[in-house]
């Protein structure tokens, strides 16, 4: 063990903004491609992007799939999350 040079606690408090992003920070991320019919494949399932979106996406866009600790899935592009539903076959 090594004694610290300073006895002062230099840790910073976690801000609310950063605390709200912890789920995203500790998620597993995978790059996925938006297919021609605006579907995304992830984990042997197909997801359909809905018409009401906060960001514009195009066919063949590379988006990020976030798999959170609680096993929920989020799709993100340029900092915006997409609305989706599980695609019924």
MOBELZI-V84893 format. One record per residue. N is the residue number from 1. RES is the residue in three letters. PHI is phi in radians with two decimals (999 if undefined). OMEGA is omega in degrees with one decimal (999 if undefined). D_FIRST is the distance of its C-alpha to the first C-alpha in Angstrom with 1 decimal. Layout:
n = [N N]
res = [RES RES]
phi = [PHI PHI]
omega = [OMEGA OMEGA]
d_first = [D_FIRST D_FIRST]
This chain:
n = [1 2 3 4 5 6 7 8 9 10 11 12 13 14 15 16 17 18 19 20 21 22 23 24 25 26 27 28 29 30 31 32 33 34 35 36 37 38 39 40 41 42 43 44 45 46 47 48 49 50 51 52 53 54 55 56 57 58 59 60 61 62 63 64 65 66 67 68 69 70 71 72 73 74 75 76 77 78 79 80 81 82 83 84 85 86 87 88 89]
res = [UNK UNK UNK UNK UNK UNK UNK UNK UNK UNK UNK UNK UNK UNK UNK UNK UNK UNK UNK UNK UNK UNK UNK UNK UNK UNK UNK UNK UNK UNK UNK UNK UNK UNK UNK UNK UNK UNK UNK UNK UNK UNK UNK UNK UNK UNK UNK UNK UNK UNK UNK UNK UNK UNK UNK UNK UNK UNK UNK UNK UNK UNK UNK UNK UNK UNK UNK UNK UNK UNK UNK UNK UNK UNK UNK UNK UNK UNK UNK UNK UNK UNK UNK UNK UNK UNK UNK UNK UNK]
phi = [999 -2.04 -1.25 -1.19 -1.15 -2.00 -1.53 -1.29 -1.40 -1.74 -1.19 -1.72 -1.20 -1.39 -1.32 -1.07 -1.06 -1.30 -1.12 -1.20 -1.67 -1.06 -1.05 -1.25 -1.10 -1.64 -1.62 -1.50 -2.07 -2.35 -1.48 -2.26 -2.00 -1.33 -1.36 -1.07 -1.73 1.01 -1.97 -2.32 -1.69 -2.72 1.03 1.12 -2.21 -2.04 -2.03 -1.81 -1.26 -1.49 -1.27 -1.57 -2.20 -1.48 -2.31 -1.51 -2.20 -2.16 -1.03 1.26 -1.12 -1.66 -2.03 -1.79 -1.71 -1.84 -1.80 -1.38 -1.05 -1.47 1.27 -1.38 -1.99 -2.29 -1.95 -2.37 -2.54 0.88 1.39 -1.94 -1.67 -1.74 -1.50 -2.68 -2.47 -1.19 -1.32 -1.52 -1.44]
omega = [179.6 177.1 178.3 178.1 179.9 178.0 -176.7 175.7 -177.4 176.9 178.2 175.7 177.4 -179.3 179.1 -179.7 179.1 178.1 178.7 -178.2 -176.1 178.6 179.0 -178.5 -177.6 178.8 171.5 -176.1 179.5 176.9 179.8 -178.5 175.5 -178.7 -176.4 178.7 178.9 172.1 179.9 175.5 175.7 176.5 179.7 176.6 178.5 -178.5 179.0 174.7 -179.8 -177.1 -177.2 -177.3 176.1 -180.0 178.3 176.1 -179.3 175.4 179.5 172.9 174.8 -178.8 -178.7 173.1 178.2 175.8 -174.1 -178.9 -179.9 176.3 174.4 -177.8 174.5 176.7 -172.6 174.9 179.8 175.9 180.0 178.9 -177.1 171.3 -178.3 172.4 177.9 -175.2 178.1 -178.5 999]
d_first = [0.0 3.8 6.6 9.4 12.6 14.8 14.7 17.6 17.6 18.9 19.8 23.5 25.8 27.4 31.1 33.9 35.0 31.7 31.3 34.8 33.8 30.8 33.2 34.3 30.8 29.6 32.9 33.8 36.2 39.1 41.8 45.3 48.8 51.5 54.6 58.2 58.8 55.7 53.8 50.3 49.1 45.7 44.6 48.1 49.6 51.7 51.3 54.1 53.4 55.7 58.1 56.4 53.3 51.4 51.2 53.6 52.9 55.0 55.6 53.1 50.4 46.9 45.1 41.6 41.4 38.5 37.7 35.8 33.6 36.6 38.7 40.8 42.0 42.5 44.2 43.4 44.9 44.3 42.3 45.1 45.2 48.3 50.4 51.3 52.7 52.5 55.4 58.1 59.7]
